[in-house]
Amino acid sequence: MVEELTRPTRGGCTAGRPTRAVLPPSSRVWLGPVAVLAALVVVVLGVVYAGGSEPGGADAWIAVDGVGPPWRHVALTTDFLGEPVGAAVLVGAAVTGCLLVRWPRAAVLVVVGTGLAVGTTKLLKPLVGRTIHGDANLSYPSGHTAFLTAFALVVALLVTGRLGLGRTAGTSLVLAAALAAGGAMGWAQVVLGAHYPTDVLGGWCTALAVVPTTAWLVDAGRRKHF
């Protein structure tokens, strides 16, 4: 069943249209532990590769050489989705869709969830200090991977809540979206030489840690506001 919040009146009764939670109940139980585990992975990888400028052992296991046409064009197109213009187009389209269905809190989650995921990578990069292709290119964690994963997670959570999907279907959708988006952007970043594979994993886990927490805070803030 889809959880809905209602607006209380001064007399304690409820009035107005029910407000749908952005973090669906079917995902709430398992996303908490996943977010904690993902945050631990981000920290551990950050400590292991702090100050480094070379690929680690894990990177060597899954090293991927650059690709030529047409796959390079696919990688460049995917990379564009994590650039400011491409990201703005995706976020703008999602926000517009949320407003069209009169779900403003969902629009807030789209903007804040993706923004915090990318912002977290920007804060972590100078703290970790890992570089690629020169000292000026901070690489851990991957902001592009964090953005697209966060965006896919937010959309999947909103679709799960909107359709009232159960735990199995909702979990499958959310995990599939996160894996597909993170895998696609991660592959693009590695084959284009922009990041090491472990940078990509760090970006993916950053999104997994930030988005569920943000969704919970958006719902909690709405309840307090009521």
N, C-alpha and C positions, 0 to 999 in steps of 0.2 A: 504494500500500500504506500502511496506517495505521501510523505509528511507535509503538512501545511501548517503555517502559522496564521493566527487570526489577530486582528487589531482589537484590543480591549477598549471599552468605553469607560467613562468616569465611574459608572456604577458597577463596573466589574464584569459586565456582559461583553460579548464580542459583537463586532459590527464590521461591515465592509467586506470586501472580497478576500478570501483566504490567500495567504502569501506562501508560495511554495519554497521549501528549503533548497539551497543550491547544492548541499551535500546530501545525496539521497541516503535513506536509512540502509538500503541494501549494500552500500559501499562503506558506510561509516565504520563498521566494526573492524574490517580487515585493512582499511587504508591507514589507520592509526599506526599499527605495528610496521607496516610497509614504510611509512614516512620516517619513523624512528630509525629503522634499519638503513634506509637510503641516506639519512643524515650521517650515520656512523661511517658508511662507505665513503662519503665525500670527505669526511675528516681524516680517515685513515689514509686514503690515497693522497690527500694533500700533504700529510706528514711524510709519507714515504717519498714523494717526488718533489718535496720542497727544495727550491733553489737549483733544481736540475735543468739540464739543457740537452739531454740525450734521451732516446727511447729506453724504457726499462725492459726488464725481462718479459713482462706480460705483453708489452707492445711488440716485441720481437716475435712472439708466438703467433700473433694475428696481423702481422705487418702486411699491408696491401700496396702494391706498386700503383703508380698513376695509370690512368686509363685514357685511351684515345676515343675519337668519335665512334659511335654516337653517344657512348656512355659518359664521356666528359661533358657533353651538353646537358645530359640528365643531371649530372652532379652539380653543374653550374646553376641550373634552374632550381634545384633543391636548395643550394646555398643561398640563392637570392631570397628565398622565403624567410631566411633568418636575418637578412639585411634590413636596415630601417624602413625602406620603402616597401619591400615585400611583407615585412611583419605588420606594418601599418595597414596594408590592404587586407590581410587576414583578420586582424583585430577589428578593423572597421566594419568588415562584412559581418563578423560574428555579433558585434555590438548592435548593428542595425537589425539583425534577425531577432535578437533578444528584445529590443524595443518594439518591434513589430508585433510580437506576441505578448507585449505588456508584462515583461519580466525584468524590471530594471535592476534587481539584485544580481541577476545572471550577467547583465552587462557589466556590472561592477566587478564581478569575479573574473570575467574575461580580461579586463584591463589590469586589475590589481594582481591577479594570479600570474599572468605572463610577465607583467612588469617587475614583480618581486623576484621571480625566477631569474630573469636576466640581471636585475640589480644585484642579486646575491652573487652571481658569477663575477660581476665587476668588482665587488668588494673582496672576493676571495683571491682573485688573480694576483694583486700585489702582495697579499699576505703569504701566498704559497711561493710566488716568485719563480715558477717554472717557465722556461722559455723554449721557443722553437724558431729556427732560422734567425738567430740573432737575439741579443739581450733585450731589444725593444718589443719583441713579440711575446707577450705573456700568453700562455696557452691553457692553463688549468684553472677552473674547468671550462669546457666549451660553452660559450654563451649561445651560439647558434643551436646546438643540440638541446640546451635547456629551454630555449624559447619554443621550438617546434614541439617538443615533448609536452611542455606545459600547456601549450595551446590545444593539442590533441586531448590531453587529460581533461581540461576544462570542458571542451565540447562534449566529450564522452560522458562526463558526469552530468552535464545538463540534459543530454539526451536520455540518459538513464532515468533521471528524476522526472523529466517531462512525460516519458512513456510509462513510468511506473514499473520498470523492469525489476524482476526479482533478483535475489542474490547471485544465482548462477549466471543468468543472462547479463546482468549488470556488471558483474566482475569480469566476465569474458570480454565484454565490450570495452571496458576501461583498460584492461591489460593489453588487449589487442591494439587499441589506439596508441597507447604509450610505446609499445614495442615497435609498431610500424613507423610511427613518426620519429622516434629516437633512432631506430635502425637506419632509416632512410637518410636522415641528416647526418648521423654519425659516419655512415659510409661515405657520404659526399665530402665531409671534412677531412677524412683520412686520405681518400684518393686524390684530393686536391692539395694535400700536403699542408693543410692549415692547422691540423691537430694530431696528436698521438692518440691511439685508441683509448688509452686510459684517461685522456682529457675528455673524450666523448662520454665514457662511462661516468665520469664525474659530473658532467653536464646533465646527463640523463637522470642520475640520482638526485641532483639538485632540484630538478622539477618534481620528482616523486616526493621529495621532502617538503617543498614549499607549497605546492598546489593544495593538497588536502588540508594543511594547516590554515591556509588562506581561506578556503571554503568554510571551514569550521568557524573562523573568526568573523566572516561575513554573516553567517547565520546567527552567531552569538551576539554580534553587534545589533542586528535587527531586533532580536528579542529584547535587548536592553532598551532599545529605542522605543519599542512599544510600551 
